[in-house]
């Protein structure tokens, strides 16, 4: 059955929001909540999913009175944090074995894995909080918190804090957008481009660390 699902992978945030709005507003409220939740959740397991779009759209829909703001906050916030928490639990349960006995042993040596664990023991919560703002990397940060054996009590607070600040801000922007949707979306797009530059710099730094630490391990 063709549900007429719009393509949300192309174009800027404003274009994505406009395409999504007409489709989502026609859905039954229960199904609408489910779609918003899936969009917010999926980013944690498939980073190309534009979770920001779903969250801004949720705010816009609440602003138009289609859904109450409190239910949108609970659904998208709970789904996004829940997805990150699931990835963390999987990383803690299976990540160490993956890098010691599975294919991951060709990616990280035992010495590198020990350094990952030591780093998370010292700075894990702060790193997790900061990386949750970076596109793409925010999806893998909880997994490495789990691989680094960071205790749950040190994971949940930064996850919640980052989600409240970033996704709460996106919801508020969508809710308050009104007729200024294009301007708000353009500002968010600009912010995301800046954060993407930061994410690329972090990835390059990680590649440099990986190569240097591997040479030290082999030497």
MDAnalysis code that builds the backbone (N, CA, C; Angstrom):
import MDAnalysis as mda
import numpy as np

u = mda.Universe.empty(657, n_residues=219, atom_resindex=np.repeat(np.arange(219), 3), trajectory=True)
u.add_TopologyAttr("name", ["N", "CA", "C"] * 219)
u.add_TopologyAttr("resid", np.arange(1, 220))
u.add_TopologyAttr("resname", ["UNK", "UNK", "UNK", "UNK", "UNK", "UNK", "UNK", "UNK", "UNK", "UNK", "UNK", "UNK", "UNK", "UNK", "UNK", "UNK", "UNK", "UNK", "UNK", "UNK", "UNK", "UNK", "UNK", "UNK", "UNK", "UNK", "UNK", "UNK", "UNK", "UNK", "UNK", "UNK", "UNK", "UNK", "UNK", "UNK", "UNK", "UNK", "UNK", "UNK", "UNK", "UNK", "UNK", "UNK", "UNK", "UNK", "UNK", "UNK", "UNK", "UNK", "UNK", "UNK", "UNK", "UNK", "UNK", "UNK", "UNK", "UNK", "UNK", "UNK", "UNK", "UNK", "UNK", "UNK", "UNK", "UNK", "UNK", "UNK", "UNK", "UNK", "UNK", "UNK", "UNK", "UNK", "UNK", "UNK", "UNK", "UNK", "UNK", "UNK", "UNK", "UNK", "UNK", "UNK", "UNK", "UNK", "UNK", "UNK", "UNK", "UNK", "UNK", "UNK", "UNK", "UNK", "UNK", "UNK", "UNK", "UNK", "UNK", "UNK", "UNK", "UNK", "UNK", "UNK", "UNK", "UNK", "UNK", "UNK", "UNK", "UNK", "UNK", "UNK", "UNK", "UNK", "UNK", "UNK", "UNK", "UNK", "UNK", "UNK", "UNK", "UNK", "UNK", "UNK", "UNK", "UNK", "UNK", "UNK", "UNK", "UNK", "UNK", "UNK", "UNK", "UNK", "UNK", "UNK", "UNK", "UNK", "UNK", "UNK", "UNK", "UNK", "UNK", "UNK", "UNK", "UNK", "UNK", "UNK", "UNK", "UNK", "UNK", "UNK", "UNK", "UNK", "UNK", "UNK", "UNK", "UNK", "UNK", "UNK", "UNK", "UNK", "UNK", "UNK", "UNK", "UNK", "UNK", "UNK", "UNK", "UNK", "UNK", "UNK", "UNK", "UNK", "UNK", "UNK", "UNK", "UNK", "UNK", "UNK", "UNK", "UNK", "UNK", "UNK", "UNK", "UNK", "UNK", "UNK", "UNK", "UNK", "UNK", "UNK", "UNK", "UNK", "UNK", "UNK", "UNK", "UNK", "UNK", "UNK", "UNK", "UNK", "UNK", "UNK", "UNK", "UNK", "UNK", "UNK", "UNK", "UNK", "UNK", "UNK", "UNK", "UNK", "UNK", "UNK", "UNK", "UNK", "UNK"])
u.atoms.positions = np.array([
    [0.839, -1.186, 0.000],
    [0.000, 0.000, 0.000],
    [0.880, 1.243, 0.000],
    [0.614, 2.186, -0.878],
    [1.393, 3.398, -0.988],
    [0.880, 4.436, 0.006],
    [1.714, 4.768, 0.984],
    [1.331, 5.761, 1.986],
    [1.735, 7.168, 1.577],
    [2.358, 7.285, 0.414],
    [2.764, 8.604, -0.048],
    [3.826, 9.231, 0.839],
    [4.723, 8.410, 1.391],
    [5.743, 8.927, 2.294],
    [6.700, 9.830, 1.515],
    [6.915, 11.065, 1.982],
    [7.782, 11.988, 1.260],
    [9.252, 11.640, 1.432],
    [10.064, 12.060, 0.465],
    [11.507, 11.853, 0.554],
    [12.092, 12.939, 1.448],
    [12.621, 12.526, 2.600],
    [13.160, 13.496, 3.556],
    [14.679, 13.523, 3.558],
    [15.287, 12.897, 2.575],
    [16.743, 12.820, 2.566],
    [17.364, 13.938, 1.734],
    [16.566, 14.606, 0.901],
    [17.102, 15.630, 0.004],
    [16.608, 17.008, 0.415],
    [17.387, 18.023, 0.043],
    [16.989, 19.394, 0.310],
    [17.334, 19.844, 1.709],
    [17.147, 21.131, 1.952],
    [17.409, 21.691, 3.264],
    [16.304, 21.365, 4.243],
    [16.509, 21.787, 5.492],
    [15.543, 21.481, 6.537],
    [14.175, 22.078, 6.224],
    [14.142, 23.303, 5.698],
    [12.856, 23.941, 5.391],
    [12.068, 23.124, 4.370],
    [12.739, 22.662, 3.310],
    [12.075, 21.848, 2.289],
    [11.593, 20.531, 2.883],
    [12.419, 19.907, 3.719],
    [12.038, 18.644, 4.339],
    [10.809, 18.820, 5.233],
    [10.796, 19.903, 6.004],
    [9.669, 20.157, 6.906],
    [8.384, 20.367, 6.132],
    [8.431, 21.146, 5.073],
    [7.235, 21.420, 4.269],
    [6.698, 20.133, 3.653],
    [7.597, 19.277, 3.126],
    [7.151, 18.024, 2.523],
    [6.532, 17.100, 3.560],
    [7.124, 17.095, 4.755],
    [6.644, 16.187, 5.793],
    [5.323, 16.649, 6.403],
    [5.118, 17.966, 6.504],
    [3.952, 18.483, 7.218],
    [2.632, 18.021, 6.615],
    [2.503, 18.188, 5.306],
    [1.225, 17.868, 4.667],
    [0.895, 16.391, 4.799],
    [1.944, 15.548, 4.782],
    [1.718, 14.111, 4.926],
    [1.365, 13.748, 6.359],
    [2.129, 14.271, 7.317],
    [1.945, 13.893, 8.716],
    [0.621, 14.401, 9.283],
    [0.233, 15.607, 8.917],
    [-0.983, 16.177, 9.489],
    [-2.236, 15.420, 9.072],
    [-2.126, 14.629, 8.001],
    [-3.286, 13.853, 7.550],
    [-3.403, 12.514, 8.277],
    [-2.411, 12.164, 9.097],
    [-2.414, 10.870, 9.778],
    [-3.287, 10.899, 11.028],
    [-3.751, 9.699, 11.414],
    [-4.439, 9.546, 12.694],
    [-3.480, 9.938, 13.817],
    [-3.956, 10.591, 14.883],
    [-3.051, 11.048, 15.952],
    [-2.168, 9.950, 16.528],
    [-2.704, 8.742, 16.698],
    [-1.893, 7.658, 17.246],
    [-0.767, 7.301, 16.276],
    [-1.100, 7.177, 15.003],
    [-0.084, 6.873, 13.996],
    [0.912, 8.019, 13.869],
    [0.429, 9.233, 14.009],
    [1.300, 10.401, 13.931],
    [2.331, 10.374, 15.060],
    [1.875, 10.064, 16.276],
    [2.818, 9.923, 17.391],
    [3.857, 8.831, 17.091],
    [3.400, 7.726, 16.522],
    [4.298, 6.611, 16.224],
    [5.350, 7.008, 15.194],
    [4.940, 7.716, 14.141],
    [5.888, 8.127, 13.105],
    [6.921, 9.092, 13.667],
    [6.480, 10.052, 14.477],
    [7.416, 10.990, 15.097],
    [8.409, 10.250, 15.995],
    [7.900, 9.272, 16.755],
    [8.775, 8.493, 17.634],
    [9.796, 7.697, 16.827],
    [9.353, 7.055, 15.758],
    [10.277, 6.273, 14.930],
    [11.341, 7.160, 14.299],
    [10.932, 8.347, 13.842],
    [11.899, 9.270, 13.250],
    [12.954, 9.708, 14.241],
    [12.539, 9.984, 15.483],
    [13.484, 10.409, 16.516],
    [14.362, 9.250, 16.981],
    [13.799, 8.043, 16.988],
    [14.536, 6.856, 17.439],
    [15.563, 6.409, 16.416],
    [15.175, 6.429, 15.137],
    [15.974, 5.782, 14.093],
    [17.349, 6.396, 13.926],
    [17.509, 7.670, 14.248],
    [18.810, 8.319, 14.089],
    [19.901, 7.585, 14.861],
    [19.528, 6.952, 15.967],
    [20.505, 6.284, 16.816],
    [21.048, 4.993, 16.205],
    [20.316, 4.410, 15.260],
    [20.762, 3.167, 14.627],
    [21.060, 3.349, 13.147],
    [20.568, 4.455, 12.561],
    [20.814, 4.744, 11.145],
    [20.992, 6.252, 11.008],
    [22.232, 6.757, 11.208],
    [22.473, 8.199, 11.278],
    [21.932, 9.042, 10.124],
    [21.851, 8.526, 8.850],
    [21.312, 9.381, 7.794],
    [19.854, 9.799, 7.982],
    [19.099, 9.108, 8.851],
    [17.712, 9.515, 9.094],
    [17.703, 10.930, 9.666],
    [16.965, 11.860, 9.052],
    [16.960, 13.254, 9.513],
    [16.086, 13.448, 10.746],
    [16.582, 13.043, 11.901],
    [15.798, 13.151, 13.135],
    [15.435, 14.596, 13.435],
    [16.344, 15.533, 13.105],
    [16.042, 16.941, 13.351],
    [14.758, 17.364, 12.650],
    [14.553, 16.829, 11.436],
    [13.345, 17.173, 10.686],
    [12.102, 16.697, 11.420],
    [12.104, 15.460, 11.879],
    [10.940, 14.928, 12.592],
    [10.650, 15.735, 13.853],
    [11.695, 16.157, 14.536],
    [11.507, 16.864, 15.796],
    [10.995, 18.287, 15.544],
    [11.555, 18.960, 14.554],
    [11.040, 20.294, 14.210],
    [9.595, 20.198, 13.742],
    [9.304, 19.191, 12.912],
    [7.929, 18.993, 12.440],
    [6.998, 18.728, 13.616],
    [7.462, 17.935, 14.585],
    [6.640, 17.697, 15.764],
    [6.294, 18.989, 16.472],
    [7.281, 19.891, 16.587],
    [7.017, 21.185, 17.202],
    [6.037, 22.014, 16.400],
    [6.192, 22.014, 15.069],
    [5.275, 22.760, 14.209],
    [3.854, 22.221, 14.343],
    [3.718, 20.906, 14.344],
    [2.399, 20.276, 14.466],
    [1.755, 20.643, 15.800],
    [2.556, 20.650, 16.875],
    [2.023, 21.054, 18.171],
    [1.610, 22.527, 18.141],
    [2.400, 23.349, 17.479],
    [2.070, 24.764, 17.374],
    [0.793, 25.014, 16.606],
    [0.461, 24.126, 15.691],
    [-0.775, 24.256, 14.917],
    [-1.975, 23.634, 15.618],
    [-1.729, 23.040, 16.781],
    [-2.827, 22.472, 17.551],
    [-3.242, 21.082, 17.132],
    [-2.472, 20.440, 16.244],
    [-2.811, 19.086, 15.798],
    [-2.582, 18.097, 16.926],
    [-1.487, 18.277, 17.681],
    [-1.165, 17.442, 18.836],
    [-0.780, 18.356, 19.997],
    [-1.002, 17.922, 21.222],
    [-0.549, 18.730, 22.361],
    [0.974, 18.703, 22.466],
    [1.563, 19.830, 22.853],
    [3.013, 19.937, 22.923],
    [3.604, 18.931, 23.907],
    [2.934, 18.702, 25.029],
    [3.486, 17.803, 26.040],
    [3.639, 16.382, 25.506],
    [2.662, 15.931, 24.698],
    [2.748, 14.563, 24.182],
    [3.837, 14.442, 23.126],
    [4.020, 15.500, 22.321],
    [5.096, 15.482, 21.328],
    [6.449, 15.447, 22.028],
    [6.598, 16.250, 23.094],
    [7.856, 16.257, 23.858],
    [8.163, 14.880, 24.422],
    [7.159, 14.254, 25.013],
    [7.363, 12.938, 25.611],
    [7.716, 11.896, 24.556],
    [7.015, 11.936, 23.430],
    [7.198, 10.913, 22.399],
    [8.566, 11.034, 21.733],
    [8.897, 12.220, 21.222],
    [10.162, 12.351, 20.488],
    [11.354, 12.328, 21.449],
    [11.208, 12.952, 22.624],
    [12.296, 12.933, 23.597],
    [12.543, 11.534, 24.130],
    [11.467, 10.844, 24.505],
    [11.605, 9.486, 25.015],
    [12.158, 8.538, 23.975],
    [11.701, 8.681, 22.721],
    [12.177, 7.791, 21.663],
    [13.645, 8.026, 21.363],
    [14.076, 9.283, 21.336],
    [15.463, 9.566, 21.008],
    [16.403, 9.123, 22.121],
    [16.063, 9.456, 23.361],
    [16.901, 9.032, 24.481],
    [16.851, 7.511, 24.628],
    [15.665, 6.933, 24.421],
    [15.538, 5.480, 24.508],
    [16.380, 4.770, 23.472],
    [16.421, 5.321, 22.249],
    [17.266, 4.731, 21.217],
    [18.740, 4.807, 21.569],
    [19.160, 5.957, 22.094],
    [20.554, 6.108, 22.502],
    [20.888, 5.163, 23.652],
    [19.935, 4.987, 24.570],
    [20.149, 4.091, 25.707],
    [20.274, 2.644, 25.236],
    [19.469, 2.258, 24.258],
    [19.554, 0.905, 23.707],
    [20.916, 0.672, 23.059],
    [21.389, 1.656, 22.296],
    [22.703, 1.527, 21.657],
    [23.799, 1.410, 22.715],
    [23.679, 2.178, 23.790],
    [24.643, 2.085, 24.889],
    [24.647, 0.681, 25.497],
    [23.459, 0.132, 25.764],
    [23.367, -1.198, 26.367],
    [23.954, -2.266, 25.443],
    [23.697, -2.149, 24.144],
    [24.258, -3.106, 23.188],
    [25.781, -2.990, 23.142],
    [26.278, -1.750, 23.181],
    [27.724, -1.554, 23.185],
    [28.368, -2.136, 24.425],
    [27.706, -1.978, 25.565],
    [28.267, -2.503, 26.814],
    [28.196, -4.030, 26.863],
    [27.132, -4.574, 26.261],
    [26.945, -6.032, 26.311],
    [27.820, -6.761, 25.296],
    [27.918, -6.211, 24.077],
    [28.591, -6.946, 23.010],
    [29.834, -6.252, 22.455],
    [30.017, -4.957, 22.772],
    [31.097, -4.205, 22.135],
    [32.488, -4.722, 22.444],
    [32.757, -5.016, 23.709],
    [34.103, -5.471, 24.077],
    [34.435, -6.782, 23.381],
    [33.462, -7.691, 23.323],
    [33.683, -8.979, 22.643],
    [33.906, -8.770, 21.148],
    [33.175, -7.807, 20.570],
    [33.318, -7.521, 19.144],
    [34.749, -7.086, 18.815],
    [35.359, -6.283, 19.718],
    [36.697, -5.765, 19.456],
    [37.814, -6.673, 19.962],
    [37.469, -7.716, 20.705],
    [38.505, -8.642, 21.164],
    [38.442, -9.994, 20.472],
    [37.226, -10.422, 20.101],
    [37.068, -11.734, 19.488],
    [36.468, -11.678, 18.076],
    [35.744, -10.599, 17.759],
    [35.071, -10.491, 16.471],
    [35.876, -9.686, 15.462],
    [35.212, -9.236, 14.390],
    [35.898, -8.473, 13.335],
    [36.538, -7.187, 13.842],
    [36.030, -6.663, 14.963],
    [36.574, -5.422, 15.484],
    [38.019, -5.506, 15.918],
    [38.542, -6.740, 16.102],
    [39.943, -6.873, 16.520],
    [40.900, -6.414, 15.421],
    [40.395, -6.317, 14.174],
    [41.222, -5.797, 13.090],
    [41.159, -4.270, 13.029],
    [40.282, -3.668, 13.837],
    [40.132, -2.210, 13.861],
    [40.866, -1.611, 15.044],
    [40.649, -2.188, 16.229],
    [41.312, -1.707, 17.441],
    [42.153, -2.826, 18.045],
    [43.382, -2.499, 18.381],
    [44.223, -3.458, 19.089],
    [43.794, -3.488, 20.562],
    [44.335, -4.455, 21.289],
    [44.026, -4.538, 22.722],
    [44.474, -3.275, 23.440],
    [45.638, -2.742, 23.032],
    [46.129, -1.519, 23.652],
    [45.224, -0.334, 23.367],
    [44.727, -0.229, 22.129],
    [43.823, 0.864, 21.776],
    [42.508, 0.751, 22.542],
    [42.009, -0.475, 22.672],
    [40.767, -0.680, 23.403],
    [40.938, -0.283, 24.866],
    [42.082, -0.599, 25.444],
    [42.357, -0.192, 26.821],
    [42.367, 1.330, 26.948],
    [42.916, 2.005, 25.932],
    [42.935, 3.469, 25.963],
    [41.526, 4.043, 25.867],
    [40.673, 3.423, 25.057],
    [39.284, 3.857, 24.972],
    [38.609, 3.749, 26.335],
    [38.851, 2.642, 27.009],
    [38.252, 2.436, 28.333],
    [38.793, 3.442, 29.350],
    [40.104, 3.694, 29.303],
    [40.703, 4.655, 30.224],
    [40.172, 6.064, 29.974],
    [40.007, 6.412, 28.698],
    [39.496, 7.743, 28.359],
    [38.071, 7.923, 28.886],
    [37.236, 6.914, 28.690],
    [35.849, 7.020, 29.152],
    [35.773, 7.055, 30.676],
    [36.692, 6.364, 31.349],
    [36.705, 6.417, 32.805],
    [36.996, 7.827, 33.303],
    [37.815, 8.582, 32.547],
    [38.183, 9.938, 32.964],
    [37.204, 10.992, 32.463],
    [36.881, 10.938, 31.174],
    [36.131, 12.036, 30.562],
    [34.871, 11.577, 29.822],
    [34.452, 10.354, 30.046],
    [33.335, 9.797, 29.291],
    [32.058, 10.625, 29.315],
    [31.547, 11.021, 30.479],
    [30.287, 11.774, 30.517],
    [30.349, 13.101, 29.762],
    [31.468, 13.836, 29.928],
    [31.607, 15.123, 29.239],
    [31.680, 14.909, 27.730],
    [32.468, 13.917, 27.290],
    [32.582, 13.625, 25.862],
    [31.236, 13.209, 25.278],
    [30.512, 12.370, 25.999],
    [29.207, 11.919, 25.528],
    [28.251, 13.091, 25.374],
    [28.238, 13.980, 26.354],
    [27.372, 15.162, 26.296],
    [27.691, 16.016, 25.067],
    [28.973, 16.296, 24.842],
    [29.357, 17.175, 23.736],
    [29.110, 16.533, 22.373],
    [29.445, 15.253, 22.252],
    [29.322, 14.582, 20.950],
    [27.854, 14.408, 20.553],
    [26.946, 14.379, 21.518],
    [25.523, 14.234, 21.191],
    [24.977, 15.437, 20.428],
    [25.758, 16.504, 20.315],
    [25.340, 17.656, 19.519],
    [25.858, 17.585, 18.082],
    [26.728, 16.617, 17.784],
    [27.380, 16.572, 16.483],
    [26.686, 15.596, 15.544],
    [26.279, 16.048, 14.352],
    [25.600, 15.167, 13.385],
    [26.441, 13.938, 13.069],
    [25.783, 12.785, 12.964],
    [26.475, 11.541, 12.635],
    [27.144, 10.920, 13.842],
    [28.041, 11.651, 14.476],
    [28.766, 11.119, 15.634],
    [27.851, 10.904, 16.829],
    [26.759, 11.669, 16.915],
    [25.868, 11.512, 18.066],
    [25.275, 10.110, 18.134],
    [25.245, 9.421, 16.984],
    [24.673, 8.077, 16.960],
    [25.637, 7.034, 17.533],
    [26.950, 7.256, 17.373],
    [27.915, 6.243, 17.814],
    [28.450, 6.507, 19.218],
    [28.262, 7.722, 19.721],
    [28.804, 8.064, 21.041],
    [28.276, 7.154, 22.147],
    [26.972, 6.850, 22.216],
    [26.498, 5.948, 23.273],
    [27.090, 4.545, 23.161],
    [27.306, 4.072, 21.930],
    [27.890, 2.744, 21.748],
    [29.288, 2.685, 22.356],
    [30.092, 3.721, 22.112],
    [31.454, 3.711, 22.645],
    [31.471, 3.974, 24.144],
    [30.444, 4.652, 24.661],
    [30.327, 4.765, 26.112],
    [30.122, 3.373, 26.711],
    [29.333, 2.546, 26.019],
    [29.136, 1.173, 26.467],
    [30.385, 0.332, 26.306],
    [31.052, 0.479, 25.162],
    [32.290, -0.268, 24.925],
    [33.346, 0.120, 25.957],
    [33.361, 1.400, 26.326],
    [34.299, 1.882, 27.334],
    [33.898, 1.522, 28.746],
    [32.801, 0.759, 28.878],
    [32.328, 0.268, 30.175],
    [31.982, 1.403, 31.138],
    [31.441, 2.496, 30.576],
    [31.010, 3.610, 31.406],
    [29.741, 3.210, 32.147],
    [29.709, 3.359, 33.479],
    [28.518, 2.931, 34.235],
    [27.265, 3.698, 33.815],
    [26.134, 3.035, 33.939],
    [24.865, 3.632, 33.523],
    [24.589, 4.943, 34.240],
    [24.972, 5.031, 35.505],
    [24.699, 6.246, 36.279],
    [25.479, 7.449, 35.752],
    [26.542, 7.189, 34.959],
    [27.320, 8.282, 34.364],
    [26.949, 8.521, 32.901],
    [26.062, 7.698, 32.374],
    [25.636, 7.826, 30.979],
    [24.318, 8.569, 30.858],
    [23.350, 8.196, 31.688],
    [22.010, 8.760, 31.548],
    [21.961, 10.273, 31.744],
    [22.628, 10.860, 32.755],
    [22.547, 12.315, 32.916],
    [23.016, 13.113, 31.699],
    [24.205, 12.808, 31.107],
    [24.594, 13.584, 29.914],
    [23.688, 13.331, 28.717],
    [23.166, 12.104, 28.572],
    [22.224, 11.835, 27.491],
    [20.987, 12.704, 27.632],
    [20.416, 12.734, 28.837],
    [19.209, 13.527, 29.076],
    [19.491, 15.017, 28.897],
    [20.613, 15.484, 29.434],
    [20.927, 16.913, 29.354],
    [21.101, 17.362, 27.909],
    [21.838, 16.583, 27.115],
    [22.054, 16.950, 25.717],
    [20.748, 16.930, 24.941],
    [19.893, 15.943, 25.203],
    [18.620, 15.851, 24.491],
    [17.691, 17.003, 24.851],
    [17.667, 17.366, 26.136],
    [16.815, 18.484, 26.557],
    [17.260, 19.771, 25.859],
    [18.572, 19.996, 25.790],
    [19.065, 21.231, 25.181],
    [18.868, 21.248, 23.671],
    [19.316, 20.175, 22.988],
    [19.274, 20.176, 21.520],
    [17.863, 19.926, 20.996],
    [17.275, 18.806, 21.379],
    [15.968, 18.467, 20.824],
    [14.856, 19.319, 21.424],
    [15.029, 19.728, 22.703],
    [14.073, 20.677, 23.265],
    [14.109, 21.986, 22.518],
    [15.325, 22.428, 22.153],
    [15.438, 23.653, 21.361],
    [14.795, 23.519, 19.992],
    [14.967, 22.360, 19.348],
    [14.355, 22.140, 18.035],
    [12.826, 22.126, 18.138],
    [12.306, 21.474, 19.180],
    [10.856, 21.460, 19.379],
    [10.316, 22.867, 19.599],
    [11.008, 23.622, 20.432],
    [10.566, 24.989, 20.694],
    [10.610, 25.824, 19.418],
    [11.683, 25.646, 18.618],
    [11.799, 26.400, 17.367],
    [10.645, 26.068, 16.432],
    [10.317, 24.771, 16.303],
    [9.188, 24.385, 15.458],
    [7.874, 24.907, 15.999],
    [7.703, 24.828, 17.309],
    [6.452, 25.281, 17.944],
    [6.249, 26.776, 17.755],
    [7.334, 27.543, 17.848],
    [7.239, 29.000, 17.774],
    [7.370, 29.536, 16.351],
    [7.657, 28.659, 15.383],
    [7.980, 29.121, 14.031],
    [6.848, 29.918, 13.403],
    [5.635, 29.365, 13.431],
    [4.510, 30.052, 12.806],
    [4.775, 30.341, 11.344],
    [4.631, 31.604, 10.969],
    [4.864, 31.989, 9.580],
    [6.349, 32.166, 9.267],
    [7.190, 32.057, 10.270],
    [8.625, 32.240, 10.056],
    [9.353, 30.908, 9.941],
    [8.641, 29.882, 9.487],
    [9.221, 28.548, 9.414],
    [10.492, 28.526, 8.578],
    [10.481, 29.188, 7.438],
    [11.648, 29.159, 6.558],
    [12.859, 29.808, 7.217],
    [12.630, 30.924, 7.931],
    [13.746, 31.591, 8.595],
    [14.306, 30.731, 9.725],
    [13.414, 30.106, 10.510],
    [13.862, 29.247, 11.604],
    [14.629, 28.053, 11.046],
    [14.082, 27.423, 10.004],
    [14.743, 26.264, 9.405],
    [16.106, 26.651, 8.832],
    [16.193, 27.846, 8.240],
    [17.474, 28.297, 7.691],
    [18.512, 28.469, 8.802],
    [18.088, 28.992, 9.951],
    [19.005, 29.153, 11.080],
    [19.479, 27.794, 11.593],
    [18.548, 26.838, 11.689],
    [18.922, 25.501, 12.153],
    [19.855, 24.836, 11.150],
    [19.570, 25.022, 9.850],
    [20.451, 24.483, 8.808],
    [21.861, 25.047, 8.953],
    [21.951, 26.348, 9.184],
    [23.252, 26.988, 9.335],
    [23.983, 26.448, 10.556],
    [23.253, 26.269, 11.652],
    [23.852, 25.710, 12.869],
    [24.340, 24.288, 12.627],
    [23.535, 23.496, 11.919],
    [23.933, 22.114, 11.627],
    [25.164, 22.057, 10.730],
    [25.276, 22.987, 9.802],
    [26.475, 23.011, 8.957],
    [27.717, 23.288, 9.790],
    [27.581, 24.229, 10.747],
    [28.711, 24.505, 11.630],
    [29.069, 23.301, 12.481],
    [28.044, 22.604, 13.003],
    [28.288, 21.419, 13.821],
    [28.879, 20.285, 12.985],
    [28.508, 20.219, 11.705],
    [29.078, 19.201, 10.822],
    [30.571, 19.441, 10.616],
    [30.965, 20.707, 10.485],
    [32.394, 21.032, 10.372],
    [33.135, 20.560, 11.620],
    [32.544, 20.793, 12.796],
    [33.152, 20.339, 14.041],
    [33.246, 18.810, 14.047],
    [32.172, 18.145, 13.592],
    [32.167, 16.677, 13.558],
    [33.277, 16.144, 12.655],
    [33.463, 16.769, 11.505],
    [34.529, 16.345, 10.591],
    [35.895, 16.513, 11.260],
    [36.083, 17.635, 11.968],
    [37.355, 17.861, 12.674],
    [37.579, 16.787, 13.732],
    [36.518, 16.401, 14.438],
    [36.636, 15.353, 15.456],
    [37.010, 14.021, 14.800],
    [36.378, 13.706, 13.672],
    [36.687, 12.460, 12.962],
    [38.147, 12.444, 12.516],
    [38.630, 13.562, 11.990],
    [40.030, 13.631, 11.566],
    [40.974, 13.442, 12.761],
    [40.612, 14.033, 13.901],
    [41.429, 13.858, 15.102],
    [41.427, 12.394, 15.551],
    [40.278, 11.730, 15.442],
    [40.196, 10.319, 15.818],
    [41.029, 9.446, 14.880],
    [41.022, 9.775, 13.595],
    [41.835, 9.024, 12.639],
    [43.320, 9.194, 12.967],
    [43.707, 10.433, 13.287],
    [45.100, 10.688, 13.669],
    [45.454, 9.889, 14.916],
    [44.577, 9.892, 15.926],
    [44.832, 9.123, 17.152],
    [44.939, 7.633, 16.842],
    [44.042, 7.142, 15.983],
    [44.035, 5.704, 15.654],
    [45.360, 5.296, 15.018],
    [45.833, 6.091, 14.055],
    [47.076, 5.746, 13.367],
    [48.269, 5.824, 14.323],
    [48.318, 6.882, 15.127],
    [49.457, 7.044, 16.040],
    [49.467, 5.949, 17.114],
    [48.302, 5.683, 17.715],
    [48.261, 4.676, 18.771],
    [48.539, 3.287, 18.212],
    [48.163, 3.052, 16.962],
    [48.434, 1.736, 16.361],
    [49.931, 1.567, 16.103],
    [50.579, 2.646, 15.661],
    [52.031, 2.586, 15.431],
    [52.765, 2.357, 16.756],
    [52.271, 3.015, 17.824],
    [52.905, 2.825, 19.135],
    [52.726, 1.395, 19.622],
    [51.525, 0.820, 19.351],
    [51.267, -0.561, 19.784],
    [52.159, -1.548, 19.042],
    [52.338, -1.315, 17.724],
    [53.153, -2.231, 16.917],
    [54.641, -2.040, 17.216],
    [54.994, -0.801, 17.654],
    [56.413, -0.540, 17.947],
    [56.799, -1.089, 19.295],
])
